[in-house]
Amino acid sequence: MNPDLLQAMPLACALHRMVRDPAGRAIDYIYLDCNAPFADLFGAPAEQIIDRRVTELLPDIAEDQADWIPRYGEVAGGGTSTQFEDFSQPLGRWFRVHAFAAGDDRFATIVEDITERKQTEAELTLQQSDFGRFDSLSRDTFCRLQLRPQVRFRYLSPSVEQLVGLQPAQLYADAGLLYRCVHRDDRHLVQRVLAAELPEHSCFRLRLHKPGGSQVWVELQIAYEQDSRQQPVVVHAIARDITETKMAEDALQTSQLQLSQILAAVSDMVMYYAADDMRITWANRAAEQTMNAAPGELIGKHCYSLWSNTPDKACTGCPVVHCFRTRQADWWEHTKPNGETWVIHAHPVLTPSGRFLGVVETARNITYRVRMESELQAALDQADAANIVRDQFIANMSHELRTPLNGIIGVVELLQSDPQVSESQRELLQMIGESGNRLYDVVQEILAFSRLDSSSLQQQRMRFHIPSVLDGTANGYAAQASEKGLDFAVDYSRLQQEWVEGYPGRLRQILSHILHNAIKFTTAGTIQVEAAVAPSPTAKLSVTVHDSGIGIPTDALSRVCEPFFQTDTGLTRTFGGVGLGLTIAQRLLQEVGGELEIRSTPGEGTSVTCHLPVGIRE
């Protein structure tokens, strides 16, 4: 080896020659040359090392378990090279050695003192063993970061890979990788940690970006380890992934903001009372405005001191007091000294486990509503009184109108039967009778229409025989049809169920109005009544009246049930009536849950069907 090159090398280097016994076994070696770094390893000048045997310099080397002499003997004698790390017991230090043959049973060595690294590794192994016990029990990540002389990690929990997406080996090799993962806006916190500017046992949050791009929120707690000069040299840190917690906090904050904005927009007073002393801890703007208070002025006060009749004590009947005592919701209608009426609700606020937290109170000014309700009740009372008077009037009118009409019609019929009446007089009497009957029908319709919402129209549900009810009603109109030369028939061929439960009285009324209309507007042809019952469970009795009368124009079908509607004023003069027959029939049907169906062809006739819900006994 070139002596100049040897001296110029920065690493510890030396040239040796083996010493062997007669059997050729390596028993010693002599230092032929060495540079200054190598001499420093021995703690002696080079001249005290060169040309001396290693057993002279290190007498215990033969007993060293590292077997330095046999190992070097194999390199020098075999013309090979080797590299290893081992501990020198005589020197008490760890070395990394690269040995290679130099010819003539010589060998050269390049030696690096790795004692400090080995101590760090041993310490790290011990720490890993100690911290590992905590790592297995905790979801946190532990780390020790050396600040001086250079920043590097002395320990990292294996969980750091899950936290930041980097392997511990990567961070041991380059601590700056973790700094580069920190969100740009949070790096000042790391800089303060490295500068030891944060107080002892500080806790803070920052954002980390994993290599894949995802972001995590981390909470860090730190403590400093100081040297003999009380200077921070190591940072101990516990890191916890709080991403889900932060998301929940953000969601809660958003929810609270929304709730606050909603409650601020509510016109009702809303206040919250703490569980300890019934003082206001939160109030919306409506409460502040109602009490003429500045923002935040209500906090810490009792509500009764602000607006009650007794400012020194709670109001009698106060629902808030009741809610505090019973933990039950309550409400109260309260009239203030100024005459305003308020409705107040109090609700307890409880945790899921049932722990009482406080009371939320809402209050609404209902002065206007109370006044309107009072006025409405007065109007209803007046209307009820008017209805009573009207019912009495209708009853009186029914008697006062029908009695003279019946007398006129009866006298006319008697005169018509007198044989002494001349033919011309008989014709005049017939005209009087027809006019009287027509007027009687008009009076009947108007009185029936006016009684539609009267209690006198209430019907009782009962079991009845359909043919008996229909025959009893139809027989009275069969005579009228016969007088006009009309054929009249009742068809029960489709009636498979004769007994049902329903409203027979209402059926008679409805059928009477429909038959009256049919006969009135039919001058020739037939009037036919049909009945059928649809099967259960939605049983319905359908009664249809067919006539061959004048029919109803298509554009008038949708309006024929409107009160006083007439399709043609000329028809009114011809047939009479005020247009209430079908109106009354439909209203009566609706009161019992039925419906009216009308089909008509102008010039051919009309079919009117009433569908009534009925009950069928199995």
Secondary structure as UniProt FT lines:
FT   HELIX           3..8
FT   STRAND          12..20
FT   TURN            22..23
FT   STRAND          26..34
FT   HELIX           36..42
FT   HELIX           46..48
FT   TURN            49..51
FT   HELIX           54..57
FT   HELIX           59..63
FT   TURN            65..66
FT   HELIX           68..78
FT   STRAND          81..88
FT   TURN            89..92
FT   STRAND          93..103
FT   TURN            104..105
FT   STRAND          106..113
FT   HELIX           115..135
FT   TURN            136..137
FT   STRAND          141..146
FT   STRAND          152..156
FT   TURN            158..159
FT   HELIX           160..164
FT   HELIX           168..173
FT   HELIX           176..181
FT   HELIX           184..186
FT   HELIX           187..194
FT   TURN            195..196
FT   TURN            200..201
FT   STRAND          203..209
FT   TURN            211..212
FT   STRAND          215..226
FT   TURN            228..229
FT   STRAND          232..241
FT   HELIX           243..265
FT   STRAND          269..274
FT   TURN            275..277
FT   STRAND          280..283
FT   HELIX           285..290
FT   TURN            291..292
FT   TURN            295..300
FT   HELIX           304..307
FT   TURN            311..312
FT   TURN            316..317
FT   HELIX           319..326
FT   STRAND          330..335
FT   TURN            337..338
FT   STRAND          341..350
FT   TURN            352..353
FT   STRAND          356..365
FT   HELIX           367..416
FT   TURN            419..420
FT   HELIX           423..450
FT   TURN            451..453
FT   HELIX           455..457
FT   STRAND          462..465
FT   HELIX           466..483
FT   TURN            484..485
FT   STRAND          487..491
FT   TURN            493..494
FT   STRAND          499..502
FT   HELIX           504..520
FT   STRAND          526..534
FT   STRAND          540..547
FT   HELIX           554..559
FT   TURN            560..561
FT   TURN            563..564
FT   HELIX           569..575
FT   HELIX           581..591
FT   TURN            592..593
FT   STRAND          595..601
FT   TURN            602..604
FT   STRAND          605..613
//
